[in-house]
Amino acid sequence: MRERWIVYVLRCAGGSLYTGITNDLTRRLERHRAGTASAFTRSRRPVRLVYQERQPTRSAALRREAALRSLSRPEKLALVRGKR
């Protein structure tokens, strides 16, 4: 079976945004909500999924994650709102 990779953005408490990748979005969201996925989201719960996109490979997902992380906050918010 071919793995599917997903690049995702979470809106955290206080309005901060977190970008990550996973091949199991449901499990990863559960871990974020439980506070066991990352130090960043652990201290900024609750988190809400606001954006996701599929990528064909882990490598492509990592490249896209880096590209999203390099965006300015207004650019990320436009992406989340579907205006990019």
C-alpha positions in Angstrom: 0.0 0.0 0.0 1.2 3.4 -0.9 1.6 5.9 2.0 -0.2 9.2 1.8 1.5 12.2 3.4 -0.4 15.2 4.6 0.9 18.7 5.3 -1.3 20.4 7.9 -1.7 23.6 9.8 -3.2 23.9 13.3 -4.6 27.0 14.9 -3.5 26.9 18.5 -4.7 28.8 21.6 -3.8 32.4 21.4 -4.1 32.3 17.6 -0.6 30.9 16.8 -0.2 28.6 13.8 1.6 25.2 13.8 2.7 23.5 10.6 3.5 19.8 10.4 3.4 16.6 8.3 2.1 13.1 8.9 1.0 10.0 7.2 -1.9 9.4 9.7 -3.7 12.7 10.3 -6.3 11.3 12.8 -3.6 9.8 15.0 -1.5 12.9 14.8 -4.4 15.2 15.8 -5.2 13.0 18.7 -1.6 13.2 19.9 -1.6 17.0 19.5 -4.8 17.3 21.5 -3.4 15.0 24.2 -0.3 17.2 24.4 2.1 14.4 23.3 2.9 15.4 19.7 5.1 18.5 20.1 6.3 20.8 22.8 4.9 23.8 20.8 1.4 22.5 20.8 1.5 21.0 24.3 1.7 24.5 25.8 -0.8 26.0 23.3 -3.9 23.8 23.5 -6.6 23.5 22.4 -5.6 23.0 18.8 -7.9 23.0 15.7 -7.1 21.7 12.2 -7.5 24.6 9.8 -5.7 23.5 6.7 -4.5 20.2 5.1 -3.1 19.1 1.7 -1.9 15.8 0.4 1.6 15.2 -0.9 2.7 12.1 -2.9 5.8 11.4 -0.9 7.4 12.2 2.5 10.1 14.2 0.7 7.5 16.3 -1.1 5.6 16.8 2.2 8.8 18.0 3.9 9.5 20.5 1.1 6.0 21.8 1.2 6.1 22.1 5.0 9.3 24.1 4.7 7.7 26.4 2.1 4.7 26.9 4.4 6.8 27.7 7.4 8.7 30.3 5.4 5.5 32.2 4.7 4.7 35.4 6.6 1.7 35.2 9.0 -0.6 37.2 6.7 0.3 34.7 3.9 -0.4 31.7 6.1 -3.7 33.2 7.1 -4.6 33.8 3.5 -3.8 30.1 2.7 -5.9 28.9 5.6 -8.8 31.1 4.4 -8.4 29.6 0.9 -7.3 32.9 -0.8 -4.0 31.6 -2.0 
